Amino acid sequence: SKCSITDKSIEYLCRLVAIKSGHYDLNKLSVRSCTHITDNGIKLLASNFRTLQNLNIVNCARITEESLNEVKQKCKSCIIQHTVFTFC
């Protein structure tokens, strides 16, 4: 949380996991308040970690509904924690 990882960091994580284990297996990830993560990084996660069950993207302003829809499609059992704005 609140770190300076980027979409490039997520790309590196995907490559590292593939090299180490030969398959993609990530169940839970929090990038809470990591403001450099964008839709591109989230789409990359969804494409490579289909076993993802929990994703925390609270306070990640650069992530939109576009990439969240892709997570919902590709990671069927994933629970997405995100910021919800309610205006009175």
LUMFI-698705 format. One record per residue: residue number from 1; y, x, z of N, C-alpha, C in turn. Coordinates in Angstrom, 1 decimal. Atoms other than C-alpha are relative to their C-alpha. Example, Ala and Ser with C-alpha at 12.3 -4.5 7.8 and 13.67 -1.06 7.14 Angstrom:
+-----+--------+--------+--------+--------+--------+--------+--------+--------+--------+
: num :     nv :     nu :     nw :    cav :    cau :    caw :     cv :     cu :     cw :
+-----+--------+--------+--------+--------+--------+--------+--------+--------+--------+
:   1 :   -1.2 :    0.9 :    0.0 :   -4.5 :   12.3 :    7.8 :    1.2 :    0.9 :    0.0 :
:   2 :   -1.1 :   -0.9 :    0.0 :   -1.1 :   13.7 :    7.1 :    1.1 :   -0.8 :    0.8 :
+-----+--------+--------+--------+--------+--------+--------+--------+--------+--------+
REM end
This chain:
+-----+--------+--------+--------+--------+--------+--------+--------+--------+--------+
: num :     nv :     nu :     nw :    cav :    cau :    caw :     cv :     cu :     cw :
+-----+--------+--------+--------+--------+--------+--------+--------+--------+--------+
:   1 :   -1.2 :    0.8 :    0.0 :    0.0 :    0.0 :    0.0 :    1.2 :    0.9 :    0.0 :
:   2 :   -1.3 :   -0.7 :    0.0 :    3.6 :    1.0 :   -0.7 :   -0.1 :    1.4 :   -0.5 :
:   3 :    0.2 :   -1.3 :    0.5 :    2.5 :    4.0 :   -2.7 :    0.6 :    0.1 :   -1.4 :
:   4 :   -0.6 :   -0.2 :    1.3 :    3.7 :    5.5 :   -5.9 :   -1.0 :    0.1 :   -1.2 :
:   5 :    1.0 :    0.0 :    1.1 :    0.5 :    5.0 :   -8.0 :    0.6 :   -0.8 :   -1.2 :
:   6 :   -0.5 :    0.6 :    1.3 :    1.1 :    3.9 :  -11.6 :   -1.2 :   -0.6 :   -0.8 :
:   7 :    1.1 :    0.5 :    0.9 :   -0.9 :    2.3 :  -14.4 :   -0.8 :    1.2 :   -0.4 :
:   8 :    0.7 :   -1.2 :    0.3 :   -1.8 :    5.9 :  -15.3 :   -1.0 :    0.3 :    1.1 :
:   9 :    0.9 :   -0.3 :   -1.1 :   -3.4 :    6.3 :  -11.9 :   -1.2 :   -0.9 :    0.0 :
:  10 :    1.1 :    0.9 :    0.1 :   -5.5 :    3.2 :  -12.4 :   -0.9 :    0.4 :   -1.2 :
:  11 :    0.8 :   -0.5 :    1.1 :   -6.6 :    4.6 :  -15.8 :   -0.9 :    1.1 :    0.4 :
:  12 :    0.7 :   -1.2 :   -0.5 :   -7.6 :    7.8 :  -14.1 :   -1.2 :   -0.5 :    0.9 :
:  13 :    1.0 :    0.5 :   -0.9 :   -9.5 :    5.8 :  -11.4 :   -1.2 :   -0.6 :   -0.8 :
:  14 :    1.1 :    0.5 :    0.8 :  -11.5 :    4.0 :  -14.1 :   -0.8 :    1.1 :   -0.6 :
:  15 :    0.7 :   -1.1 :    0.6 :  -12.4 :    7.2 :  -15.8 :   -0.9 :    0.8 :    1.1 :
:  16 :    0.7 :   -0.7 :   -1.0 :  -13.4 :    8.9 :  -12.5 :   -1.2 :   -0.7 :    0.5 :
:  17 :    1.1 :    0.8 :   -0.4 :  -15.6 :    6.1 :  -11.4 :   -1.1 :    0.0 :   -1.0 :
:  18 :    1.0 :   -0.1 :    1.1 :  -17.4 :    6.1 :  -14.8 :   -0.7 :    1.3 :    0.0 :
:  19 :    0.6 :   -1.3 :    0.0 :  -18.0 :    9.8 :  -14.6 :   -0.9 :    0.2 :    1.2 :
:  20 :    0.8 :   -0.2 :   -1.3 :  -19.2 :    9.8 :  -10.9 :   -1.2 :   -0.8 :    0.1 :
:  21 :    1.1 :    0.9 :   -0.3 :  -21.4 :    6.8 :  -10.9 :   -0.8 :   -0.5 :   -1.3 :
:  22 :    0.6 :    0.5 :    1.2 :  -22.2 :    6.0 :  -14.5 :    0.2 :   -1.5 :   -0.3 :
:  23 :   -0.3 :    1.4 :    0.2 :  -21.1 :    2.4 :  -14.0 :    1.3 :   -0.3 :    0.8 :
:  24 :   -1.2 :    0.4 :   -0.7 :  -18.1 :    0.5 :  -12.7 :   -0.3 :   -0.9 :    1.1 :
:  25 :    0.3 :    0.9 :   -1.2 :  -18.4 :   -0.9 :   -9.2 :    1.1 :    0.1 :    1.0 :
:  26 :   -1.1 :    0.0 :   -1.0 :  -15.3 :   -1.7 :   -7.3 :    0.1 :   -1.5 :    0.4 :
:  27 :    0.0 :    1.4 :   -0.5 :  -15.2 :   -4.8 :   -5.1 :    1.3 :   -0.4 :    0.6 :
:  28 :   -1.2 :    0.3 :   -0.7 :  -11.9 :   -4.6 :   -3.2 :    1.1 :    1.0 :   -0.3 :
:  29 :   -1.1 :   -0.9 :    0.3 :   -8.5 :   -3.1 :   -4.1 :    1.3 :   -0.6 :    0.4 :
:  30 :   -1.3 :    0.4 :   -0.3 :   -5.1 :   -3.4 :   -2.6 :    1.0 :    1.0 :   -0.6 :
:  31 :   -1.2 :   -0.8 :    0.6 :   -2.0 :   -2.2 :   -4.5 :    1.3 :   -0.7 :    0.5 :
:  32 :   -1.1 :    0.7 :   -0.6 :    0.3 :   -4.1 :   -2.2 :    1.2 :    0.8 :    0.0 :
:  33 :   -1.3 :   -0.7 :    0.1 :    3.9 :   -3.1 :   -2.7 :    0.1 :    1.2 :   -0.8 :
:  34 :    0.0 :   -1.1 :    0.9 :    3.0 :   -0.6 :   -5.3 :    0.8 :   -0.4 :   -1.2 :
:  35 :   -0.9 :    0.6 :    1.0 :    6.0 :   -1.3 :   -7.5 :   -0.1 :    0.6 :   -1.4 :
:  36 :    0.1 :   -0.6 :    1.3 :    5.0 :    0.9 :  -10.4 :   -1.2 :   -0.5 :   -0.8 :
:  37 :    1.1 :    0.6 :    0.7 :    1.9 :   -1.1 :  -11.3 :    0.5 :   -1.2 :   -0.8 :
:  38 :   -0.5 :    1.1 :    0.9 :    2.4 :   -3.4 :  -14.3 :   -1.3 :   -0.8 :   -0.5 :
:  39 :    1.1 :    0.7 :    0.6 :    0.3 :   -5.9 :  -16.2 :   -1.0 :    0.8 :   -0.7 :
:  40 :    1.0 :   -0.9 :    0.7 :   -1.2 :   -3.1 :  -18.2 :   -1.0 :    0.6 :    0.9 :
:  41 :    0.9 :   -0.5 :   -1.0 :   -2.7 :   -1.6 :  -15.1 :   -1.0 :   -1.0 :    0.5 :
:  42 :    0.9 :    1.1 :   -0.5 :   -4.1 :   -4.9 :  -13.9 :   -1.0 :   -0.4 :   -1.0 :
:  43 :    0.9 :    0.3 :    1.1 :   -5.6 :   -5.7 :  -17.3 :   -1.1 :    1.1 :   -0.1 :
:  44 :    1.0 :   -1.1 :    0.0 :   -7.3 :   -2.3 :  -17.2 :   -1.0 :   -0.1 :    1.1 :
:  45 :    0.9 :    0.3 :   -1.1 :   -8.7 :   -3.1 :  -13.8 :   -1.0 :   -1.1 :   -0.4 :
:  46 :    0.8 :    1.1 :    0.3 :  -10.0 :   -6.4 :  -15.0 :   -1.1 :    0.3 :   -1.1 :
:  47 :    1.0 :   -0.4 :    1.1 :  -11.7 :   -4.9 :  -18.1 :   -1.1 :    0.9 :    0.5 :
:  48 :    1.0 :   -1.0 :   -0.4 :  -13.4 :   -2.1 :  -16.2 :   -0.7 :   -0.3 :    1.3 :
:  49 :    0.6 :    0.3 :   -1.3 :  -14.2 :   -3.5 :  -12.8 :   -0.3 :   -1.5 :    0.2 :
:  50 :    0.3 :    1.4 :    0.0 :  -15.7 :   -6.9 :  -13.4 :   -0.7 :   -0.5 :    1.3 :
:  51 :    0.5 :    0.4 :   -1.2 :  -17.3 :   -6.9 :  -10.0 :    1.0 :   -0.2 :    1.1 :
:  52 :   -1.1 :    0.1 :   -0.9 :  -13.9 :   -7.0 :   -8.4 :    0.0 :   -1.4 :    0.7 :
:  53 :    0.0 :    1.2 :   -0.7 :  -13.9 :   -9.6 :   -5.6 :    1.3 :   -0.3 :    0.7 :
:  54 :   -1.2 :    0.2 :   -0.7 :  -10.6 :   -9.1 :   -3.9 :    1.1 :    0.9 :   -0.5 :
:  55 :   -1.1 :   -0.8 :    0.5 :   -7.3 :   -7.9 :   -5.3 :    1.3 :   -0.4 :    0.6 :
:  56 :   -1.2 :    0.3 :   -0.7 :   -4.1 :   -7.7 :   -3.3 :    1.2 :    0.6 :   -0.8 :
:  57 :   -1.2 :   -0.5 :    0.8 :   -0.9 :   -7.5 :   -5.4 :    1.3 :   -0.6 :    0.6 :
:  58 :   -1.2 :    0.5 :   -0.7 :    1.6 :   -8.8 :   -2.8 :    1.1 :    1.0 :   -0.2 :
:  59 :   -1.2 :   -0.8 :    0.2 :    5.1 :   -7.6 :   -3.5 :   -0.1 :    1.0 :   -1.2 :
:  60 :    0.1 :   -0.8 :    1.3 :    4.2 :   -6.2 :   -7.0 :    0.7 :   -0.8 :   -1.0 :
:  61 :   -0.9 :    0.8 :    0.9 :    7.1 :   -7.6 :   -9.0 :   -0.2 :    0.2 :   -1.5 :
:  62 :    0.2 :   -0.3 :    1.4 :    6.0 :   -6.1 :  -12.3 :   -1.3 :   -0.6 :   -0.6 :
:  63 :    1.3 :    0.7 :    0.4 :    2.7 :   -8.1 :  -12.4 :    0.3 :   -1.4 :   -0.2 :
:  64 :   -0.3 :    1.4 :    0.3 :    2.9 :  -11.4 :  -14.1 :   -1.3 :   -0.8 :   -0.2 :
:  65 :    1.1 :    0.9 :    0.1 :    0.7 :  -14.4 :  -14.7 :   -0.9 :    0.4 :   -1.2 :
:  66 :    0.7 :   -0.4 :    1.2 :   -0.4 :  -12.9 :  -18.0 :   -1.3 :    0.9 :    0.4 :
:  67 :    1.1 :   -0.8 :   -0.4 :   -2.5 :  -10.2 :  -16.3 :   -0.9 :   -0.7 :    1.0 :
:  68 :    0.8 :    0.8 :   -1.0 :   -3.6 :  -12.5 :  -13.5 :   -1.0 :   -0.9 :   -0.7 :
:  69 :    0.9 :    0.8 :    0.7 :   -5.1 :  -14.8 :  -16.0 :   -1.2 :    0.8 :   -0.6 :
:  70 :    1.1 :   -0.9 :    0.4 :   -7.1 :  -11.9 :  -17.4 :   -1.0 :    0.3 :    1.1 :
:  71 :    0.8 :   -0.2 :   -1.1 :   -8.4 :  -11.1 :  -14.0 :   -0.9 :   -1.2 :    0.3 :
:  72 :    0.8 :    1.2 :   -0.2 :   -9.5 :  -14.7 :  -13.5 :   -1.1 :   -0.2 :   -1.0 :
:  73 :    1.0 :    0.1 :    1.0 :  -11.3 :  -14.6 :  -16.8 :   -1.2 :    1.0 :    0.1 :
:  74 :    1.0 :   -1.1 :    0.1 :  -13.1 :  -11.3 :  -16.5 :   -0.7 :    0.3 :    1.4 :
:  75 :    0.5 :   -0.2 :   -1.3 :  -13.6 :  -11.1 :  -12.7 :   -0.2 :   -1.4 :    0.7 :
:  76 :    0.2 :    1.4 :   -0.4 :  -15.0 :  -14.6 :  -12.0 :    0.1 :   -0.3 :    1.5 :
:  77 :    0.0 :    0.3 :   -1.4 :  -15.3 :  -14.3 :   -8.3 :    1.1 :    0.7 :    0.8 :
:  78 :   -1.1 :   -0.7 :   -0.6 :  -12.1 :  -12.4 :   -7.6 :    1.0 :   -0.9 :    0.7 :
:  79 :   -1.1 :    0.7 :   -0.7 :   -9.7 :  -13.7 :   -5.0 :    1.3 :    0.9 :   -0.1 :
:  80 :   -1.3 :   -0.8 :    0.2 :   -6.1 :  -12.6 :   -5.8 :    1.0 :   -0.4 :    1.0 :
:  81 :   -1.0 :    0.2 :   -1.0 :   -3.7 :  -12.2 :   -3.0 :    1.4 :    0.4 :   -0.7 :
:  82 :   -1.3 :   -0.3 :    0.6 :   -0.1 :  -12.4 :   -4.3 :    1.1 :   -0.7 :    0.7 :
:  83 :   -1.2 :    0.5 :   -0.6 :    3.4 :  -13.2 :   -3.4 :    0.3 :   -1.4 :   -0.6 :
:  84 :   -0.4 :    1.4 :    0.5 :    4.4 :  -16.9 :   -3.7 :    1.4 :   -0.2 :    0.5 :
:  85 :   -1.4 :    0.4 :   -0.4 :    8.0 :  -17.8 :   -3.8 :    0.2 :   -1.5 :    0.0 :
:  86 :   -0.2 :    1.4 :   -0.1 :    8.9 :  -21.2 :   -2.6 :    1.6 :   -0.2 :    0.2 :
:  87 :   -1.4 :    0.3 :   -0.1 :   12.4 :  -22.5 :   -3.2 :    0.2 :   -1.5 :    0.4 :
:  88 :   -0.3 :    1.4 :   -0.6 :   13.8 :  -25.5 :   -1.3 :    1.1 :   -0.7 :   -0.9 :
+-----+--------+--------+--------+--------+--------+--------+--------+--------+--------+
REM end
